[in-house]
Amino acid sequence: MLTKLLPAIALVLLPAMADAADITGVPKIHDGDQIVIGSARIRLRGIDAPSVDQLCLNNAGERWTCGIAARDELIHHADKKSWTCHVERTDRRGRNVAKCEVDGEDIQKWLVASGWALAYVRLTHDYEADEKAAREAKAGMWQGAFIAPWDWRVRNKKTAILGAAKPPANAHAILLASASGPVAPSPECTIKGNVNGAGECIYHTPASRWYAQIKMQVAKGTRWFCSVEDAEAAGCRATKR
């Protein structure tokens, strides 16, 4: 009797289980592909957007903070609205990897089509056509020159320079640097990262002893992080003091 009941019970429970995998609410937008709804950290599936301290070049060869622009454009387009995120898995950093919708719109598709993120084809080809359209329209980052966010995070010096503009001779050095001026790129991104004499990346929170003494200079490889998780994902360790 129990054996016969099990399939029926499963049919009843499956919709509830599917609903439980969805996270719904108004998010806090951290950058172009990371949001928080309630206590749930969410990484948008199938795309990669620039970090808030990533620099790009415009069509005149001038630096601009494309990472901040990507975040701010997403805020302008979808902030204060309720999102529905369909969670597929949890990544190694404990984030929910999800496909998200805003008023029925695939928000990942909008980001890629608008030129504020790239299709992450290692995972899916869902947004490849949208990236091609953005590239042809010179939308968002495609108006100038940039390197792929996944190459920027590991400072890959051999990466191709993408975009429509003809980059200057020193483009790699410019594009591999970060928007590390004396002021944090946003109020949420106040963790300082610097490189010590041994070549290690060290991060300092505002509570760290030497925080105020760390001078943020692009030429010295310093950069701002928005969270401890971001700093550690970039290969940095916490300062010992």
Secondary structure, 3 states (H helix, E strand, C coil): CHHHHHHHHHHHHHHHHHHHCEEEECCEEEECCEEEECCEEEEECCEECCCCCECEECCCCCEECHHHHHHHHHHHHHCCCCEEEEEEEECCCCCEEEEEEECCEEHHHHHHHCCCCEECCCCCCCCHHHHHHHHHHCCHHHHCEECCHHHHHCCCCCCCCEECCCCCCCHHHHHHCECCCCCCCCCCCCEEEEECCCCCEEEECCCCCCHHHCCCCHHHCCEEECCHHHHHHCCCEECCC
